[in-house]
């Protein structure tokens, strides 16, 4: 029977001569993950009269976006585990998927307790499988010595989520801690969106570990280059990671209250909590700890595509650095989870540039960054804002979202964002072929207790204001924002946050914040948000 299998071609392989028993210890728990993933399904019954080799499918990824194969491609892949005490010849193994095509092993063997990776790259290499996996659902069948030893129906799988047996050869569970070619461990790690890392009303404890050499290198050129280190987040160790310093106005040298960027994928194929990078802001521009936090929370509530944020006490080699705001970064991972896909989408940081002007100053952050996709919108912004042109602009820009983003900027007194043509982001969504504008660097905001809604000199605002219909949409946006501040109970939420963070803010030593300074600024922030709805509605008349 084995000779017959090896003689099969790798296309449309027939399984009529393959013995069909499956293992009897298959346990598929009902998993409610909140993600578009369904548990594997058992598709057969074990035959107790046939001895089945303990060689099984052990880890599977069918929607790989981040883990490069030996040919530097993002191939799907399947891991096989040899749970026997004898080597298993690759020539005795065949793997097929729902297409009916099959991979047939060649020379070599899988050691006892060892692993073998099959890259499902549709024949993209001489050693890869002639099929790729369907992320909407696929069925894999593993045959060893003419006997079906394992079969799995994966169902729909999320980006960079694997199905893994926990422990090796055990129960299938979704996993975002990818262990390709290594033991799967005793516990699954399923955190595809970092939700646990941005838990409301929780302060994370983060300790960055640096060797003496890494510390010295970071002190010398840490603003431009990553050094290797590790990080402990609430007693969970991630090692190795990349560490560098960040910030311009808020930059502080290492040893002071520095801002940091952590890159979990810098020295290994890894995401932590579904994130590739994490920023740690030192909050040196304010003393209440909630200015930037509250604006991002407001923007999130108003459905603006922004970074998620949270709080952390940060240390370096166990030396306390103080209280920080932590945030995602605008990268391909953020695009995937915010827009559903990042294929072809783009993110720019304009750097003192408006979207109707010179794109040469723009920094490319994600994607090919071909500004040609913005030319039609640029042309419209330089034309008369007639009703027809406003309707045409709808084909290129999410106008209501952009107006809301500008309203939040003006409502928060941000003089360093889009209205000043500086700190903001331009996002082009390849699926809709439209742009969004979004917020960035909201630390220089909420100055004083009294909000004032001024005007914006940037092109979208000045263009829209000249059209009666678009200007009415702007006024409606201000009123909607006023409703949002009240509906999300911003003032009540910030009073809860005060109880959470006050002691840690005041206890800092590298950037001291005394109790009186904290109380004064915090009360100003609460007064600001208390007065804001009425000011917005007055501006929206």
C-alpha positions, 0 to 999 in steps of 0.5 A, spaced: 500 500 500 505 504 501 508 503 494 502 505 491 501 511 495 508 514 493 507 512 486 501 517 486 502 524 483 501 530 487 495 532 483 488 530 485 490 524 489 485 518 490 484 516 497 480 509 496 486 505 498 488 509 504 485 506 511 481 511 514 481 510 521 482 516 526 485 517 533 480 516 538 483 521 543 480 527 539 477 532 544 474 539 541 472 544 546 466 549 544 470 555 544 467 562 544 473 566 542 469 572 539 473 572 533 471 569 526 474 562 528 470 555 529 473 549 532 476 543 528 471 538 527 472 531 527 470 527 521 471 520 522 470 514 527 476 511 530 477 503 528 480 500 534 482 494 530 488 498 527 494 500 530 495 508 528 502 511 529 502 517 533 504 521 528 499 527 528 498 534 525 500 539 531 500 546 528 497 549 522 497 556 520 492 558 514 492 566 514 499 567 515 501 575 514 507 575 519 512 569 519 516 568 513 518 561 510 525 560 508 524 563 501 522 570 504 514 568 503 508 568 507 506 561 506 501 557 509 504 552 513 503 545 517 507 542 523 507 534 523 509 531 530 512 525 531 509 522 538 513 515 537 519 513 540 522 511 533 524 515 527 518 516 522 521 516 514 518 522 510 517 518 504 512 514 508 508 521 509 502 524 505 498 530 506 492 533 502 487 538 503 480 539 501 483 541 493 485 533 493 492 535 491 497 532 496 504 533 498 508 526 498 514 526 503 521 525 500 528 523 503 529 524 511 526 522 517 522 526 523 526 524 529 522 521 535 519 527 539 520 531 533 517 536 528 517 537 521 514 543 517 510 543 510 510 550 507 503 550 503 505 555 498 502 552 492 508 549 489 512 555 490 518 551 492 521 544 490 519 542 497 513 545 499 506 543 498 502 543 491 496 547 495 495 553 499 490 553 505 484 556 505 483 561 511 475 560 510 476 553 512 480 547 509 480 540 511 487 536 512 488 529 512 495 526 514 497 519 512 503 515 515 504 508 512 498 508 508 494 509 514 490 516 516 493 518 522 489 525 523 484 529 520 482 536 521 477 541 519 480 548 521 474 552 519 475 560 518 482 562 521 484 569 523 490 573 521 496 570 524 492 565 528 494 558 528 491 552 531 495 548 535 495 542 539 496 543 547 500 540 549 504 537 543 499 531 540 493 534 545 487 538 544 486 543 539 486 550 541 487 557 537 494 560 539 497 567 537 504 565 540 507 561 534 511 555 536 513 553 529 518 547 529 518 547 537 514 545 543 507 548 543 507 548 551 502 546 556 498 552 555 495 556 549 496 563 548 490 566 544 490 574 544 489 576 537 488 583 538 491 585 544 485 586 548 488 584 554 494 589 554 489 595 554 484 592 559 480 598 562 482 601 569 488 596 569 495 599 570 500 594 567 507 593 570 513 593 565 520 591 566 525 592 560 531 588 561 538 590 558 544 587 558 550 592 560 552 592 552 545 593 550 544 599 555 550 602 553 548 602 546 541 604 547 544 610 551 549 612 545 544 611 539 538 609 542 534 614 538 535 611 531 537 603 533 534 598 536 538 594 541 536 587 544 533 586 550 527 582 554 521 585 557 516 582 563 509 585 562 505 583 569 510 577 570 510 574 563 517 574 560 518 576 552 525 574 550 528 577 545 525 584 543 528 590 540 528 596 544 529 603 542 528 610 545 523 615 542 520 622 542 522 629 539 519 634 544 518 629 549 525 625 548 529 624 554 536 620 554 536 613 557 537 614 565 532 619 565 524 618 564 525 616 557 520 614 552 521 607 549 518 603 543 518 595 544 518 591 537 516 584 539 518 582 532 525 585 531 529 579 533 524 573 532 518 571 528 513 573 534 507 578 536 505 579 543 498 579 544 497 580 537 502 586 537 508 587 533 510 594 537 508 597 543 510 605 545 511 607 552 510 615 552 513 618 558 507 624 559 513 629 560 508 634 557 503 634 562 502 632 570 495 629 570 496 623 566 490 623 562 490 628 557 492 624 551 489 618 554 482 621 554 482 624 547 484 617 544 478 614 548 473 620 546 476 618 538 475 611 539 468 612 542 466 617 536 469 611 531 475 614 529 480 609 527 485 611 532 490 607 537 488 603 543 492 606 549 493 604 557 497 605 563 503 602 565 509 603 571 515 602 567 522 600 569 529 598 566 533 593 569 528 593 575 529 601 576 523 604 576 522 610 571 515 612 572 508 612 570 507 611 562 501 611 557 502 605 552 499 605 545 499 601 539 503 604 533 500 605 526 503 599 522 501 594 518 498 590 524 494 596 526 491 596 519 489 589 519 485 589 525 482 596 524 480 595 517 480 588 516 485 587 511 492 591 509 493 588 502 495 595 498 493 600 504 497 605 506 499 610 512 503 616 511 505 621 516 505 628 513 510 632 517 508 639 515 504 637 509 497 638 507 493 633 503 492 638 497 499 640 497 506 637 496 507 630 498 514 630 498 515 631 505 510 625 507 514 619 511 511 613 509 509 608 514 505 602 511 505 600 504 507 602 498 505 609 499 504 611 492 501 618 493 498 618 486 491 615 489 490 622 492 491 626 486 483 626 484 482 628 491 487 633 491 485 636 485 478 637 488 480 640 494 483 645 489 477 646 485 471 650 487 467 646 493 460 646 489 455 641 490 457 636 485 465 636 487 463 635 494 459 629 492 465 627 488 469 628 494 465 622 497 468 617 492 475 619 495 474 621 502 470 619 508 468 626 509 464 625 516 470 621 519 475 626 517 470 632 519 469 628 526 477 627 527 478 635 526 472 636 531 476 632 536 482 636 534 479 643 535 475 641 541 481 638 545 485 645 543 490 641 539 495 646 536 500 640 533 495 636 529 492 636 522 489 643 523 496 646 523 498 641 518 503 637 522 502 631 527 496 627 524 496 620 519 493 619 512 490 612 511 488 610 504 484 604 505 485 599 499 478 596 500 474 602 499 479 606 495 478 612 500 482 616 505 481 617 513 485 622 517 486 620 524 490 623 530 497 622 533 501 625 538 495 628 542 500 630 548 500 638 547 492 639 548 487 641 553 490 647 556 486 650 561 479 649 564 475 653 558 475 650 551 474 654 545 472 652 538 476 655 533 477 654 526 482 650 522 486 653 516 487 646 513 484 645 506 479 640 508 476 645 513 476 651 509 474 647 502 468 644 506 466 651 510 465 654 503 459 649 501 453 650 505 451 643 505 458 641 507 458 646 512 452 644 515 455 637 516 461 640 520 456 643 525 452 637 525 459 634 527 460 638 533 453 637 535 454 629 535 461 630 538 457 634 544 452 628 545 458 623 545 462 626 550 456 626 555 453 619 552 460 616 554 460 619 561 467 622 560 467 626 566 465 620 570 470 615 567 476 620 568 474 620 576 474 613 576 481 613 572 483 618 578 482 613 583 486 608 579 493 612 577 493 618 582 498 614 587 503 612 581 503 619 578 505 622 584 510 617 586 514 618 580 522 620 581 525 621 574 519 626 573 516 628 579 509 630 580 507 633 586 500 632 589 498 639 588 500 640 581 497 633 579 490 636 583 490 642 579 491 639 572 486 634 573 481 638 576 482 643 570 481 637 565 475 635 569 472 642 568 474 642 561 470 636 559 464 638 563 464 645 559 465 642 552 458 639 550 455 646 551 461 650 547 461 645 542 453 646 541 454 653 541 459 653 535 454 648 532 449 653 531 
